[in-house]
Amino acid sequence: MTPKTIISACLISLFLLTGVEAAFAGKKHRSAAFQTGKAVLKRNSINDPKTPRHIRGWLKNEQRTRGDNARKWRNPKGYDVGHDSQGNLRWENSNMNRSRGGKFKK
């Protein structure tokens, strides 16, 4: 074995032991309870009169095209599922989650 392969094998094992590969993958790990909660919110939002009409229409279309499994439904464009102060799930604009603004950029 060459020194280059030994070093790369050591680095790979170090990444696997420390869990750094998840940070490089860029994926957020969410629990199964959060995924279930999202599916329940999507299913309940179809008949909720407080949900905006364009979100209800989007979810009805997703139900019709993708089936009854709410985990397979996409979020409406420009919206994410987020938490309020009590920990309940709600619809929020995606720019609230994905950008912290110019003040925090370096």
C-alpha positions as a Markdown table, in Angstrom:
| # | Residue | x | y | z |
|---|---|---|---|---|
| 1 | Met | 0.0 | 0.0 | 0.0 |
| 2 | Thr | 1.2 | 3.4 | -0.8 |
| 3 | Pro | 1.3 | 6.2 | 1.8 |
| 4 | Lys | -1.4 | 8.1 | -0.2 |
| 5 | Thr | -3.9 | 5.2 | 0.1 |
| 6 | Ile | -3.1 | 4.8 | 3.8 |
| 7 | Ile | -3.8 | 8.4 | 4.5 |
| 8 | Ser | -7.0 | 8.4 | 2.5 |
| 9 | Ala | -8.2 | 5.3 | 4.3 |
| 10 | Cys | -7.5 | 6.9 | 7.7 |
| 11 | Leu | -9.3 | 10.1 | 6.7 |
| 12 | Ile | -12.4 | 8.1 | 5.5 |
| 13 | Ser | -12.4 | 6.1 | 8.8 |
| 14 | Leu | -12.1 | 9.4 | 10.8 |
| 15 | Phe | -15.0 | 10.9 | 8.9 |
| 16 | Leu | -17.1 | 7.9 | 9.5 |
| 17 | Leu | -16.3 | 7.8 | 13.2 |
| 18 | Thr | -17.0 | 11.5 | 13.8 |
| 19 | Gly | -20.1 | 11.8 | 11.7 |
| 20 | Val | -18.6 | 14.5 | 9.5 |
| 21 | Glu | -20.0 | 12.9 | 6.4 |
| 22 | Ala | -23.5 | 14.1 | 7.3 |
| 23 | Ala | -22.2 | 17.7 | 7.5 |
| 24 | Phe | -20.7 | 17.4 | 4.1 |
| 25 | Ala | -23.8 | 15.8 | 2.6 |
| 26 | Gly | -25.8 | 18.9 | 3.4 |
| 27 | Lys | -28.9 | 16.9 | 4.5 |
| 28 | Lys | -30.8 | 17.7 | 7.7 |
| 29 | His | -31.7 | 14.7 | 9.8 |
| 30 | Arg | -35.3 | 14.8 | 11.0 |
| 31 | Ser | -37.0 | 12.4 | 13.2 |
| 32 | Ala | -39.8 | 10.1 | 12.1 |
| 33 | Ala | -42.2 | 12.1 | 14.4 |
| 34 | Phe | -41.5 | 15.3 | 12.4 |
| 35 | Gln | -42.1 | 13.5 | 9.1 |
| 36 | Thr | -45.4 | 12.1 | 10.5 |
| 37 | Gly | -46.3 | 15.5 | 11.8 |
| 38 | Lys | -45.7 | 17.1 | 8.4 |
| 39 | Ala | -47.9 | 14.5 | 6.7 |
| 40 | Val | -50.7 | 15.1 | 9.3 |
| 41 | Leu | -50.4 | 18.9 | 8.7 |
| 42 | Lys | -50.7 | 18.4 | 4.9 |
| 43 | Arg | -53.7 | 16.2 | 5.2 |
| 44 | Asn | -55.5 | 18.5 | 7.7 |
| 45 | Ser | -54.7 | 21.6 | 5.7 |
| 46 | Ile | -56.9 | 20.4 | 2.8 |
| 47 | Asn | -60.1 | 21.0 | 4.9 |
| 48 | Asp | -58.9 | 23.8 | 7.2 |
| 49 | Pro | -60.7 | 27.1 | 6.4 |
| 50 | Lys | -57.8 | 29.0 | 8.0 |
| 51 | Thr | -55.3 | 27.7 | 5.4 |
| 52 | Pro | -54.9 | 29.9 | 2.4 |
| 53 | Arg | -56.9 | 28.8 | -0.6 |
| 54 | His | -53.8 | 28.4 | -2.9 |
| 55 | Ile | -52.2 | 26.0 | -0.4 |
| 56 | Arg | -55.4 | 24.0 | -0.1 |
| 57 | Gly | -55.6 | 23.8 | -3.9 |
| 58 | Trp | -52.0 | 22.7 | -4.2 |
| 59 | Leu | -52.4 | 20.0 | -1.6 |
| 60 | Lys | -55.7 | 18.7 | -3.3 |
| 61 | Asn | -53.8 | 18.5 | -6.6 |
| 62 | Glu | -50.9 | 16.6 | -4.9 |
| 63 | Gln | -53.4 | 14.2 | -3.4 |
| 64 | Arg | -55.0 | 13.6 | -6.7 |
| 65 | Thr | -51.8 | 13.1 | -8.6 |
| 66 | Arg | -49.5 | 11.4 | -6.1 |
| 67 | Gly | -52.1 | 9.3 | -4.1 |
| 68 | Asp | -53.3 | 9.3 | -0.5 |
| 69 | Asn | -49.8 | 8.9 | 1.1 |
| 70 | Ala | -49.2 | 12.5 | 2.4 |
| 71 | Arg | -45.5 | 11.8 | 2.9 |
| 72 | Lys | -45.1 | 11.8 | -0.9 |
| 73 | Trp | -46.7 | 15.1 | -1.4 |
| 74 | Arg | -44.5 | 18.1 | -2.2 |
| 75 | Asn | -44.7 | 21.4 | -0.3 |
| 76 | Pro | -46.4 | 24.3 | -2.1 |
| 77 | Lys | -43.9 | 26.5 | -3.9 |
| 78 | Gly | -42.4 | 29.1 | -1.6 |
| 79 | Tyr | -43.6 | 27.3 | 1.6 |
| 80 | Asp | -42.0 | 25.1 | 4.2 |
| 81 | Val | -43.4 | 23.4 | 7.3 |
| 82 | Gly | -42.1 | 25.1 | 10.4 |
| 83 | His | -42.7 | 25.4 | 14.1 |
| 84 | Asp | -44.3 | 28.1 | 16.1 |
| 85 | Ser | -43.4 | 29.1 | 19.6 |
| 86 | Gln | -45.5 | 26.3 | 21.2 |
| 87 | Gly | -43.9 | 23.6 | 18.9 |
| 88 | Asn | -46.9 | 23.2 | 16.7 |
| 89 | Leu | -46.3 | 22.8 | 13.0 |
| 90 | Arg | -47.4 | 25.6 | 10.6 |
| 91 | Trp | -46.9 | 26.8 | 7.0 |
| 92 | Glu | -44.2 | 29.4 | 6.7 |
| 93 | Asn | -42.4 | 31.1 | 3.8 |
| 94 | Ser | -39.4 | 29.3 | 2.6 |
| 95 | Asn | -37.2 | 32.4 | 2.8 |
| 96 | Met | -37.7 | 32.5 | 6.5 |
| 97 | Asn | -35.8 | 29.2 | 6.8 |
| 98 | Arg | -33.3 | 29.4 | 4.0 |
| 99 | Ser | -31.7 | 32.8 | 4.4 |
| 100 | Arg | -30.7 | 34.6 | 7.6 |
| 101 | Gly | -30.2 | 37.9 | 5.7 |
| 102 | Gly | -27.1 | 40.0 | 4.8 |
| 103 | Lys | -26.4 | 40.8 | 8.4 |
| 104 | Phe | -25.2 | 37.3 | 9.1 |
| 105 | Lys | -23.2 | 36.7 | 5.9 |
| 106 | Lys | -19.4 | 36.8 | 6.1 |
